[in-house]
Amino acid sequence: MAKTLMVVCGTGIATSTIATGKIREYLESEGLSGEVKFLQSKISDEVSAIRNGDYDIVVSTTMVPSEIKDKVISGVALLTGVGAQSVLESVKQAVQA
C-alpha cells in the first residue's frame, strides 16, 4: 500500500509545489514513485492531521508548530539547494520504512 506524503508550505501553492516536484523526481529515479501518494496543503490546515498521524510522511517548507516538529521533515533545503540530498534521503528512508 502506498504511503501518504504531505508537503506543506505557508499557502499550499508555491513552495510546496516546488518541493513536491523535487521529491517526486528523486523518488522516480530511485524506483519508488509508485510507493507514494503525494498531497499538498498549507500548514495551518494540516496541524491537527499531522498531530493525529494522518500522514505517513510530512515535509514542510515553512515553520511548523513546536508540538508537531518531531513528525515533520524540514524541506527548506529543497528550495535553497543546500542540504537537499539529505532531505531527499530522509524522505526515501521514510518511504522504505
Gaussian input, Z-matrix of N, CA and C with variables (Angstrom, degrees):
# hf/3-21g

backbone

0 1
 N
 C     1     B1
 C     2     B2     1     A1
 N     3     B3     2     A2     1     D1
 C     4     B4     3     A3     2     D2
 C     5     B5     4     A4     3     D3
 N     6     B6     5     A5     4     D4
 C     7     B7     6     A6     5     D5
 C     8     B8     7     A7     6     D6
 N     9     B9     8     A8     7     D7
 C    10    B10     9     A9     8     D8
 C    11    B11    10    A10     9     D9
 N    12    B12    11    A11    10    D10
 C    13    B13    12    A12    11    D11
 C    14    B14    13    A13    12    D12
 N    15    B15    14    A14    13    D13
 C    16    B16    15    A15    14    D14
 C    17    B17    16    A16    15    D15
 N    18    B18    17    A17    16    D16
 C    19    B19    18    A18    17    D17
 C    20    B20    19    A19    18    D18
 N    21    B21    20    A20    19    D19
 C    22    B22    21    A21    20    D20
 C    23    B23    22    A22    21    D21
 N    24    B24    23    A23    22    D22
 C    25    B25    24    A24    23    D23
 C    26    B26    25    A25    24    D24
 N    27    B27    26    A26    25    D25
 C    28    B28    27    A27    26    D26
 C    29    B29    28    A28    27    D27
 N    30    B30    29    A29    28    D28
 C    31    B31    30    A30    29    D29
 C    32    B32    31    A31    30    D30
 N    33    B33    32    A32    31    D31
 C    34    B34    33    A33    32    D32
 C    35    B35    34    A34    33    D33
 N    36    B36    35    A35    34    D34
 C    37    B37    36    A36    35    D35
 C    38    B38    37    A37    36    D36
 N    39    B39    38    A38    37    D37
 C    40    B40    39    A39    38    D38
 C    41    B41    40    A40    39    D39
 N    42    B42    41    A41    40    D40
 C    43    B43    42    A42    41    D41
 C    44    B44    43    A43    42    D42
 N    45    B45    44    A44    43    D43
 C    46    B46    45    A45    44    D44
 C    47    B47    46    A46    45    D45
 N    48    B48    47    A47    46    D46
 C    49    B49    48    A48    47    D47
 C    50    B50    49    A49    48    D48
 N    51    B51    50    A50    49    D49
 C    52    B52    51    A51    50    D50
 C    53    B53    52    A52    51    D51
 N    54    B54    53    A53    52    D52
 C    55    B55    54    A54    53    D53
 C    56    B56    55    A55    54    D54
 N    57    B57    56    A56    55    D55
 C    58    B58    57    A57    56    D56
 C    59    B59    58    A58    57    D57
 N    60    B60    59    A59    58    D58
 C    61    B61    60    A60    59    D59
 C    62    B62    61    A61    60    D60
 N    63    B63    62    A62    61    D61
 C    64    B64    63    A63    62    D62
 C    65    B65    64    A64    63    D63
 N    66    B66    65    A65    64    D64
 C    67    B67    66    A66    65    D65
 C    68    B68    67    A67    66    D66
 N    69    B69    68    A68    67    D67
 C    70    B70    69    A69    68    D68
 C    71    B71    70    A70    69    D69
 N    72    B72    71    A71    70    D70
 C    73    B73    72    A72    71    D71
 C    74    B74    73    A73    72    D72
 N    75    B75    74    A74    73    D73
 C    76    B76    75    A75    74    D74
 C    77    B77    76    A76    75    D75
 N    78    B78    77    A77    76    D76
 C    79    B79    78    A78    77    D77
 C    80    B80    79    A79    78    D78
 N    81    B81    80    A80    79    D79
 C    82    B82    81    A81    80    D80
 C    83    B83    82    A82    81    D81
 N    84    B84    83    A83    82    D82
 C    85    B85    84    A84    83    D83
 C    86    B86    85    A85    84    D84
 N    87    B87    86    A86    85    D85
 C    88    B88    87    A87    86    D86
 C    89    B89    88    A88    87    D87
 N    90    B90    89    A89    88    D88
 C    91    B91    90    A90    89    D89
 C    92    B92    91    A91    90    D90
 N    93    B93    92    A92    91    D91
 C    94    B94    93    A93    92    D92
 C    95    B95    94    A94    93    D93
 N    96    B96    95    A95    94    D94
 C    97    B97    96    A96    95    D95
 C    98    B98    97    A97    96    D96
 N    99    B99    98    A98    97    D97
 C   100   B100    99    A99    98    D98
 C   101   B101   100   A100    99    D99
 N   102   B102   101   A101   100   D100
 C   103   B103   102   A102   101   D101
 C   104   B104   103   A103   102   D102
 N   105   B105   104   A104   103   D103
 C   106   B106   105   A105   104   D104
 C   107   B107   106   A106   105   D105
 N   108   B108   107   A107   106   D106
 C   109   B109   108   A108   107   D107
 C   110   B110   109   A109   108   D108
 N   111   B111   110   A110   109   D109
 C   112   B112   111   A111   110   D110
 C   113   B113   112   A112   111   D111
 N   114   B114   113   A113   112   D112
 C   115   B115   114   A114   113   D113
 C   116   B116   115   A115   114   D114
 N   117   B117   116   A116   115   D115
 C   118   B118   117   A117   116   D116
 C   119   B119   118   A118   117   D117
 N   120   B120   119   A119   118   D118
 C   121   B121   120   A120   119   D119
 C   122   B122   121   A121   120   D120
 N   123   B123   122   A122   121   D121
 C   124   B124   123   A123   122   D122
 C   125   B125   124   A124   123   D123
 N   126   B126   125   A125   124   D124
 C   127   B127   126   A126   125   D125
 C   128   B128   127   A127   126   D126
 N   129   B129   128   A128   127   D127
 C   130   B130   129   A129   128   D128
 C   131   B131   130   A130   129   D129
 N   132   B132   131   A131   130   D130
 C   133   B133   132   A132   131   D131
 C   134   B134   133   A133   132   D132
 N   135   B135   134   A134   133   D133
 C   136   B136   135   A135   134   D134
 C   137   B137   136   A136   135   D135
 N   138   B138   137   A137   136   D136
 C   139   B139   138   A138   137   D137
 C   140   B140   139   A139   138   D138
 N   141   B141   140   A140   139   D139
 C   142   B142   141   A141   140   D140
 C   143   B143   142   A142   141   D141
 N   144   B144   143   A143   142   D142
 C   145   B145   144   A144   143   D143
 C   146   B146   145   A145   144   D144
 N   147   B147   146   A146   145   D145
 C   148   B148   147   A147   146   D146
 C   149   B149   148   A148   147   D147
 N   150   B150   149   A149   148   D148
 C   151   B151   150   A150   149   D149
 C   152   B152   151   A151   150   D150
 N   153   B153   152   A152   151   D151
 C   154   B154   153   A153   152   D152
 C   155   B155   154   A154   153   D153
 N   156   B156   155   A155   154   D154
 C   157   B157   156   A156   155   D155
 C   158   B158   157   A157   156   D156
 N   159   B159   158   A158   157   D157
 C   160   B160   159   A159   158   D158
 C   161   B161   160   A160   159   D159
 N   162   B162   161   A161   160   D160
 C   163   B163   162   A162   161   D161
 C   164   B164   163   A163   162   D162
 N   165   B165   164   A164   163   D163
 C   166   B166   165   A165   164   D164
 C   167   B167   166   A166   165   D165
 N   168   B168   167   A167   166   D166
 C   169   B169   168   A168   167   D167
 C   170   B170   169   A169   168   D168
 N   171   B171   170   A170   169   D169
 C   172   B172   171   A171   170   D170
 C   173   B173   172   A172   171   D171
 N   174   B174   173   A173   172   D172
 C   175   B175   174   A174   173   D173
 C   176   B176   175   A175   174   D174
 N   177   B177   176   A176   175   D175
 C   178   B178   177   A177   176   D176
 C   179   B179   178   A178   177   D177
 N   180   B180   179   A179   178   D178
 C   181   B181   180   A180   179   D179
 C   182   B182   181   A181   180   D180
 N   183   B183   182   A182   181   D181
 C   184   B184   183   A183   182   D182
 C   185   B185   184   A184   183   D183
 N   186   B186   185   A185   184   D184
 C   187   B187   186   A186   185   D185
 C   188   B188   187   A187   186   D186
 N   189   B189   188   A188   187   D187
 C   190   B190   189   A189   188   D188
 C   191   B191   190   A190   189   D189
 N   192   B192   191   A191   190   D190
 C   193   B193   192   A192   191   D191
 C   194   B194   193   A193   192   D192
 N   195   B195   194   A194   193   D193
 C   196   B196   195   A195   194   D194
 C   197   B197   196   A196   195   D195
 N   198   B198   197   A197   196   D196
 C   199   B199   198   A198   197   D197
 C   200   B200   199   A199   198   D198
 N   201   B201   200   A200   199   D199
 C   202   B202   201   A201   200   D200
 C   203   B203   202   A202   201   D201
 N   204   B204   203   A203   202   D202
 C   205   B205   204   A204   203   D203
 C   206   B206   205   A205   204   D204
 N   207   B207   206   A206   205   D205
 C   208   B208   207   A207   206   D206
 C   209   B209   208   A208   207   D207
 N   210   B210   209   A209   208   D208
 C   211   B211   210   A210   209   D209
 C   212   B212   211   A211   210   D210
 N   213   B213   212   A212   211   D211
 C   214   B214   213   A213   212   D212
 C   215   B215   214   A214   213   D213
 N   216   B216   215   A215   214   D214
 C   217   B217   216   A216   215   D215
 C   218   B218   217   A217   216   D216
 N   219   B219   218   A218   217   D217
 C   220   B220   219   A219   218   D218
 C   221   B221   220   A220   219   D219
 N   222   B222   221   A221   220   D220
 C   223   B223   222   A222   221   D221
 C   224   B224   223   A223   222   D222
 N   225   B225   224   A224   223   D223
 C   226   B226   225   A225   224   D224
 C   227   B227   226   A226   225   D225
 N   228   B228   227   A227   226   D226
 C   229   B229   228   A228   227   D227
 C   230   B230   229   A229   228   D228
 N   231   B231   230   A230   229   D229
 C   232   B232   231   A231   230   D230
 C   233   B233   232   A232   231   D231
 N   234   B234   233   A233   232   D232
 C   235   B235   234   A234   233   D233
 C   236   B236   235   A235   234   D234
 N   237   B237   236   A236   235   D235
 C   238   B238   237   A237   236   D236
 C   239   B239   238   A238   237   D237
 N   240   B240   239   A239   238   D238
 C   241   B241   240   A240   239   D239
 C   242   B242   241   A241   240   D240
 N   243   B243   242   A242   241   D241
 C   244   B244   243   A243   242   D242
 C   245   B245   244   A244   243   D243
 N   246   B246   245   A245   244   D244
 C   247   B247   246   A246   245   D245
 C   248   B248   247   A247   246   D246
 N   249   B249   248   A248   247   D247
 C   250   B250   249   A249   248   D248
 C   251   B251   250   A250   249   D249
 N   252   B252   251   A251   250   D250
 C   253   B253   252   A252   251   D251
 C   254   B254   253   A253   252   D252
 N   255   B255   254   A254   253   D253
 C   256   B256   255   A255   254   D254
 C   257   B257   256   A256   255   D255
 N   258   B258   257   A257   256   D256
 C   259   B259   258   A258   257   D257
 C   260   B260   259   A259   258   D258
 N   261   B261   260   A260   259   D259
 C   262   B262   261   A261   260   D260
 C   263   B263   262   A262   261   D261
 N   264   B264   263   A263   262   D262
 C   265   B265   264   A264   263   D263
 C   266   B266   265   A265   264   D264
 N   267   B267   266   A266   265   D265
 C   268   B268   267   A267   266   D266
 C   269   B269   268   A268   267   D267
 N   270   B270   269   A269   268   D268
 C   271   B271   270   A270   269   D269
 C   272   B272   271   A271   270   D270
 N   273   B273   272   A272   271   D271
 C   274   B274   273   A273   272   D272
 C   275   B275   274   A274   273   D273
 N   276   B276   275   A275   274   D274
 C   277   B277   276   A276   275   D275
 C   278   B278   277   A277   276   D276
 N   279   B279   278   A278   277   D277
 C   280   B280   279   A279   278   D278
 C   281   B281   280   A280   279   D279
 N   282   B282   281   A281   280   D280
 C   283   B283   282   A282   281   D281
 C   284   B284   283   A283   282   D282
 N   285   B285   284   A284   283   D283
 C   286   B286   285   A285   284   D284
 C   287   B287   286   A286   285   D285
 N   288   B288   287   A287   286   D286
 C   289   B289   288   A288   287   D287
 C   290   B290   289   A289   288   D288

   B1=1.4454
   B2=1.5303
   B3=1.3237
   B4=1.4647
   B5=1.5265
   B6=1.3236
   B7=1.4580
   B8=1.5189
   B9=1.3202
   B10=1.4601
   B11=1.5197
   B12=1.3136
   B13=1.4548
   B14=1.5179
   B15=1.3249
   B16=1.4641
   B17=1.5205
   B18=1.3236
   B19=1.4601
   B20=1.5237
   B21=1.3355
   B22=1.4549
   B23=1.5251
   B24=1.3284
   B25=1.4604
   B26=1.5234
   B27=1.2989
   B28=1.4527
   B29=1.5152
   B30=1.3301
   B31=1.4640
   B32=1.5256
   B33=1.3206
   B34=1.4593
   B35=1.5081
   B36=1.3377
   B37=1.4668
   B38=1.5270
   B39=1.3046
   B40=1.4619
   B41=1.5236
   B42=1.3081
   B43=1.4657
   B44=1.5215
   B45=1.3255
   B46=1.4651
   B47=1.5315
   B48=1.3144
   B49=1.4682
   B50=1.5190
   B51=1.3223
   B52=1.4665
   B53=1.5242
   B54=1.3265
   B55=1.4701
   B56=1.5238
   B57=1.3204
   B58=1.4615
   B59=1.5234
   B60=1.3215
   B61=1.4647
   B62=1.5095
   B63=1.3185
   B64=1.4641
   B65=1.5205
   B66=1.3204
   B67=1.4675
   B68=1.5186
   B69=1.3219
   B70=1.4732
   B71=1.5342
   B72=1.3238
   B73=1.4641
   B74=1.5326
   B75=1.3127
   B76=1.4617
   B77=1.5357
   B78=1.3186
   B79=1.4605
   B80=1.5296
   B81=1.3334
   B82=1.4703
   B83=1.5235
   B84=1.3271
   B85=1.4673
   B86=1.5278
   B87=1.3313
   B88=1.4675
   B89=1.5334
   B90=1.3306
   B91=1.4608
   B92=1.5191
   B93=1.3227
   B94=1.4645
   B95=1.5238
   B96=1.3230
   B97=1.4663
   B98=1.5271
   B99=1.3164
   B100=1.4597
   B101=1.5176
   B102=1.3145
   B103=1.4649
   B104=1.5208
   B105=1.3389
   B106=1.4614
   B107=1.5255
   B108=1.3332
   B109=1.4624
   B110=1.5254
   B111=1.3352
   B112=1.4584
   B113=1.5240
   B114=1.3350
   B115=1.4564
   B116=1.5238
   B117=1.3239
   B118=1.4661
   B119=1.5148
   B120=1.3319
   B121=1.4550
   B122=1.5178
   B123=1.3326
   B124=1.4608
   B125=1.5252
   B126=1.3103
   B127=1.4506
   B128=1.5231
   B129=1.3218
   B130=1.4645
   B131=1.5277
   B132=1.3350
   B133=1.4655
   B134=1.5254
   B135=1.3125
   B136=1.4647
   B137=1.5251
   B138=1.3297
   B139=1.4621
   B140=1.5280
   B141=1.3208
   B142=1.4716
   B143=1.5206
   B144=1.3164
   B145=1.4625
   B146=1.5329
   B147=1.3252
   B148=1.4624
   B149=1.5265
   B150=1.3193
   B151=1.4603
   B152=1.5339
   B153=1.3291
   B154=1.4627
   B155=1.5242
   B156=1.3281
   B157=1.4561
   B158=1.5138
   B159=1.3271
   B160=1.4620
   B161=1.5291
   B162=1.3337
   B163=1.4612
   B164=1.5210
   B165=1.3167
   B166=1.4616
   B167=1.5262
   B168=1.3361
   B169=1.4585
   B170=1.5203
   B171=1.3285
   B172=1.4613
   B173=1.5258
   B174=1.3341
   B175=1.4580
   B176=1.5187
   B177=1.3388
   B178=1.4533
   B179=1.5193
   B180=1.3307
   B181=1.4643
   B182=1.5218
   B183=1.3251
   B184=1.4560
   B185=1.5208
   B186=1.3146
   B187=1.4581
   B188=1.5197
   B189=1.3300
   B190=1.4549
   B191=1.5268
   B192=1.3266
   B193=1.4572
   B194=1.5341
   B195=1.3050
   B196=1.4694
   B197=1.5213
   B198=1.3315
   B199=1.4626
   B200=1.5263
   B201=1.3282
   B202=1.4684
   B203=1.5234
   B204=1.3135
   B205=1.4648
   B206=1.5377
   B207=1.3310
   B208=1.4584
   B209=1.5265
   B210=1.3307
   B211=1.4575
   B212=1.5285
   B213=1.3391
   B214=1.4621
   B215=1.5300
   B216=1.3239
   B217=1.4676
   B218=1.5260
   B219=1.3134
   B220=1.4649
   B221=1.5233
   B222=1.3299
   B223=1.4513
   B224=1.5197
   B225=1.3282
   B226=1.4639
   B227=1.5283
   B228=1.3151
   B229=1.4678
   B230=1.5249
   B231=1.3145
   B232=1.4669
   B233=1.5172
   B234=1.3183
   B235=1.4594
   B236=1.5177
   B237=1.3327
   B238=1.4585
   B239=1.5243
   B240=1.3237
   B241=1.4640
   B242=1.5118
   B243=1.3224
   B244=1.4623
   B245=1.5224
   B246=1.3297
   B247=1.4582
   B248=1.5124
   B249=1.3192
   B250=1.4647
   B251=1.5286
   B252=1.3222
   B253=1.4626
   B254=1.5227
   B255=1.3108
   B256=1.4627
   B257=1.5288
   B258=1.3252
   B259=1.4646
   B260=1.5237
   B261=1.3226
   B262=1.4613
   B263=1.5246
   B264=1.3213
   B265=1.4638
   B266=1.5261
   B267=1.3305
   B268=1.4726
   B269=1.5161
   B270=1.3307
   B271=1.4760
   B272=1.5180
   B273=1.3095
   B274=1.4697
   B275=1.5235
   B276=1.3147
   B277=1.4685
   B278=1.5184
   B279=1.3245
   B280=1.4624
   B281=1.5335
   B282=1.3237
   B283=1.4660
   B284=1.5290
   B285=1.3074
   B286=1.4630
   B287=1.5273
   B288=1.3288
   B289=1.4747
   B290=1.5236
   A1=109.61
   A2=115.81
   A3=120.85
   A4=110.77
   A5=115.64
   A6=121.57
   A7=108.95
   A8=115.93
   A9=120.06
   A10=109.22
   A11=115.02
   A12=122.27
   A13=108.01
   A14=115.92
   A15=121.77
   A16=108.74
   A17=115.92
   A18=121.17
   A19=106.70
   A20=115.93
   A21=120.54
   A22=111.40
   A23=113.99
   A24=121.11
   A25=107.04
   A26=117.60
   A27=120.96
   A28=114.12
   A29=117.30
   A30=121.05
   A31=113.98
   A32=117.20
   A33=120.44
   A34=113.85
   A35=116.55
   A36=119.60
   A37=112.17
   A38=117.47
   A39=121.25
   A40=114.52
   A41=117.95
   A42=118.56
   A43=112.34
   A44=117.26
   A45=117.99
   A46=110.44
   A47=117.01
   A48=120.72
   A49=110.51
   A50=116.97
   A51=120.96
   A52=110.12
   A53=116.69
   A54=120.70
   A55=111.11
   A56=116.98
   A57=120.65
   A58=110.55
   A59=117.12
   A60=120.90
   A61=112.30
   A62=117.40
   A63=120.65
   A64=111.40
   A65=116.68
   A66=119.90
   A67=109.92
   A68=116.76
   A69=121.23
   A70=110.38
   A71=116.54
   A72=121.48
   A73=110.81
   A74=116.56
   A75=121.01
   A76=111.08
   A77=116.76
   A78=119.20
   A79=111.73
   A80=117.08
   A81=120.03
   A82=110.30
   A83=116.91
   A84=120.60
   A85=111.61
   A86=116.54
   A87=121.84
   A88=111.71
   A89=116.56
   A90=120.70
   A91=113.69
   A92=117.43
   A93=121.27
   A94=114.24
   A95=118.50
   A96=119.67
   A97=112.25
   A98=117.77
   A99=120.87
   A100=113.43
   A101=116.44
   A102=121.69
   A103=112.53
   A104=116.91
   A105=120.49
   A106=111.50
   A107=115.34
   A108=122.25
   A109=105.64
   A110=117.20
   A111=122.70
   A112=111.24
   A113=115.42
   A114=123.06
   A115=108.55
   A116=117.44
   A117=122.37
   A118=109.48
   A119=115.02
   A120=119.58
   A121=109.55
   A122=115.22
   A123=119.90
   A124=108.12
   A125=116.00
   A126=121.41
   A127=112.12
   A128=118.14
   A129=120.47
   A130=112.95
   A131=116.90
   A132=120.61
   A133=113.04
   A134=117.70
   A135=120.39
   A136=115.85
   A137=118.92
   A138=120.88
   A139=111.50
   A140=117.74
   A141=120.80
   A142=111.43
   A143=116.99
   A144=120.78
   A145=111.31
   A146=116.70
   A147=120.36
   A148=109.18
   A149=116.99
   A150=121.81
   A151=110.51
   A152=116.63
   A153=121.98
   A154=113.62
   A155=117.25
   A156=120.30
   A157=114.08
   A158=117.02
   A159=120.97
   A160=113.79
   A161=117.52
   A162=121.79
   A163=109.13
   A164=115.51
   A165=120.15
   A166=111.08
   A167=116.17
   A168=122.23
   A169=107.96
   A170=116.55
   A171=120.98
   A172=108.11
   A173=115.92
   A174=122.55
   A175=106.53
   A176=116.45
   A177=120.48
   A178=111.48
   A179=115.43
   A180=120.80
   A181=111.11
   A182=116.14
   A183=121.84
   A184=109.19
   A185=116.21
   A186=119.99
   A187=109.56
   A188=116.08
   A189=121.22
   A190=108.85
   A191=117.20
   A192=119.73
   A193=111.53
   A194=115.71
   A195=120.74
   A196=112.92
   A197=118.62
   A198=119.54
   A199=114.23
   A200=117.82
   A201=119.96
   A202=112.62
   A203=117.55
   A204=122.27
   A205=112.71
   A206=117.32
   A207=120.64
   A208=113.04
   A209=118.52
   A210=122.30
   A211=112.68
   A212=116.29
   A213=121.05
   A214=110.92
   A215=115.75
   A216=122.20
   A217=106.93
   A218=116.88
   A219=119.78
   A220=109.37
   A221=115.89
   A222=121.21
   A223=114.12
   A224=117.20
   A225=120.89
   A226=111.04
   A227=116.66
   A228=120.62
   A229=112.26
   A230=117.81
   A231=120.28
   A232=111.23
   A233=117.03
   A234=121.90
   A235=111.68
   A236=116.57
   A237=120.61
   A238=112.24
   A239=116.27
   A240=120.90
   A241=112.87
   A242=117.80
   A243=121.84
   A244=108.48
   A245=116.25
   A246=121.19
   A247=113.95
   A248=117.51
   A249=121.29
   A250=111.95
   A251=117.37
   A252=120.01
   A253=111.30
   A254=116.57
   A255=121.09
   A256=110.97
   A257=116.89
   A258=121.10
   A259=109.92
   A260=116.34
   A261=120.59
   A262=111.65
   A263=116.57
   A264=120.02
   A265=111.00
   A266=117.43
   A267=120.91
   A268=110.17
   A269=116.48
   A270=120.22
   A271=109.39
   A272=117.58
   A273=121.59
   A274=110.63
   A275=117.33
   A276=121.11
   A277=110.68
   A278=117.26
   A279=121.28
   A280=110.75
   A281=116.57
   A282=120.74
   A283=109.84
   A284=116.25
   A285=120.53
   A286=113.58
   A287=117.18
   A288=121.02
   A289=111.65
   D1=136.41
   D2=-178.00
   D3=-68.57
   D4=144.30
   D5=176.09
   D6=-86.25
   D7=148.40
   D8=177.03
   D9=-91.36
   D10=127.96
   D11=179.10
   D12=-118.12
   D13=111.27
   D14=178.79
   D15=-97.99
   D16=125.96
   D17=175.27
   D18=-110.16
   D19=122.35
   D20=-177.55
   D21=-118.72
   D22=150.19
   D23=172.42
   D24=-142.98
   D25=-170.03
   D26=-177.00
   D27=-64.95
   D28=-37.88
   D29=-177.17
   D30=-117.04
   D31=-10.49
   D32=-178.90
   D33=80.09
   D34=14.43
   D35=-175.42
   D36=-121.46
   D37=-70.16
   D38=-166.43
   D39=-76.79
   D40=-70.19
   D41=-172.22
   D42=-70.51
   D43=-28.53
   D44=176.49
   D45=-67.47
   D46=-31.68
   D47=177.56
   D48=-67.71
   D49=-42.30
   D50=177.71
   D51=-63.08
   D52=-47.26
   D53=-179.03
   D54=-63.89
   D55=-42.77
   D56=179.08
   D57=-59.50
   D58=-43.85
   D59=178.96
   D60=-60.67
   D61=-43.06
   D62=-179.98
   D63=-68.07
   D64=-40.32
   D65=178.55
   D66=-66.44
   D67=-44.63
   D68=-179.85
   D69=-59.80
   D70=-45.88
   D71=179.98
   D72=-61.21
   D73=-44.25
   D74=179.74
   D75=-64.18
   D76=-47.29
   D77=-179.12
   D78=-64.92
   D79=-34.20
   D80=174.71
   D81=-62.41
   D82=-43.09
   D83=-179.73
   D84=-66.25
   D85=-23.37
   D86=179.05
   D87=-95.00
   D88=1.50
   D89=-179.95
   D90=73.01
   D91=25.50
   D92=-175.68
   D93=-116.69
   D94=4.92
   D95=-174.01
   D96=-62.24
   D97=-30.56
   D98=178.99
   D99=-74.11
   D100=-7.51
   D101=-178.29
   D102=-91.23
   D103=-1.25
   D104=-171.37
   D105=-133.01
   D106=136.80
   D107=170.18
   D108=-104.62
   D109=117.64
   D110=-176.40
   D111=-87.99
   D112=135.26
   D113=175.35
   D114=-132.98
   D115=153.14
   D116=177.10
   D117=-136.08
   D118=147.00
   D119=178.56
   D120=-165.32
   D121=-179.67
   D122=173.23
   D123=-97.72
   D124=146.67
   D125=-174.00
   D126=-56.74
   D127=-39.99
   D128=-176.59
   D129=-61.99
   D130=-26.74
   D131=178.64
   D132=-84.17
   D133=-12.33
   D134=-170.52
   D135=-116.07
   D136=-1.92
   D137=-175.95
   D138=-55.42
   D139=-48.33
   D140=-178.97
   D141=-63.36
   D142=-43.34
   D143=-179.57
   D144=-64.78
   D145=-39.54
   D146=177.56
   D147=-66.27
   D148=-45.42
   D149=178.66
   D150=-57.47
   D151=-38.81
   D152=-177.96
   D153=-80.87
   D154=-6.32
   D155=179.87
   D156=77.26
   D157=29.26
   D158=-178.16
   D159=-69.59
   D160=-18.42
   D161=-178.80
   D162=-118.60
   D163=146.08
   D164=178.71
   D165=-73.35
   D166=-37.92
   D167=-176.95
   D168=-138.50
   D169=136.61
   D170=176.45
   D171=-129.35
   D172=128.51
   D173=175.52
   D174=-120.26
   D175=131.90
   D176=-179.02
   D177=-124.36
   D178=138.88
   D179=175.28
   D180=-104.08
   D181=13.21
   D182=179.02
   D183=-136.66
   D184=174.25
   D185=177.72
   D186=-68.19
   D187=144.04
   D188=177.40
   D189=-120.72
   D190=151.60
   D191=178.04
   D192=-58.00
   D193=145.94
   D194=-175.16
   D195=-59.36
   D196=-29.62
   D197=-177.70
   D198=-71.58
   D199=-13.20
   D200=177.15
   D201=-118.01
   D202=0.85
   D203=-174.56
   D204=-54.22
   D205=-37.75
   D206=-177.77
   D207=-72.02
   D208=-10.23
   D209=179.88
   D210=-100.64
   D211=2.81
   D212=-170.96
   D213=-124.04
   D214=136.60
   D215=172.57
   D216=-90.52
   D217=125.10
   D218=177.51
   D219=-71.84
   D220=124.22
   D221=-178.57
   D222=-105.30
   D223=12.41
   D224=-178.69
   D225=-56.82
   D226=-36.44
   D227=-179.70
   D228=-61.35
   D229=-24.66
   D230=177.00
   D231=-67.56
   D232=-23.10
   D233=178.75
   D234=-88.13
   D235=-37.77
   D236=-177.08
   D237=-87.73
   D238=-26.70
   D239=-176.18
   D240=90.23
   D241=-19.52
   D242=-179.05
   D243=-83.65
   D244=111.31
   D245=-179.24
   D246=85.81
   D247=10.80
   D248=-177.11
   D249=-61.39
   D250=-38.74
   D251=-178.65
   D252=-61.32
   D253=-37.98
   D254=178.58
   D255=-63.41
   D256=-41.17
   D257=177.72
   D258=-63.39
   D259=-46.50
   D260=-179.59
   D261=-61.28
   D262=-39.32
   D263=178.31
   D264=-67.73
   D265=-35.77
   D266=176.11
   D267=-62.97
   D268=-42.27
   D269=178.00
   D270=-63.94
   D271=-44.55
   D272=179.50
   D273=-58.17
   D274=-45.21
   D275=178.91
   D276=-61.26
   D277=-40.77
   D278=179.59
   D279=-65.96
   D280=-37.44
   D281=178.51
   D282=-65.92
   D283=-40.29
   D284=-176.41
   D285=-81.81
   D286=-11.99
   D287=-177.14
   D288=-69.00

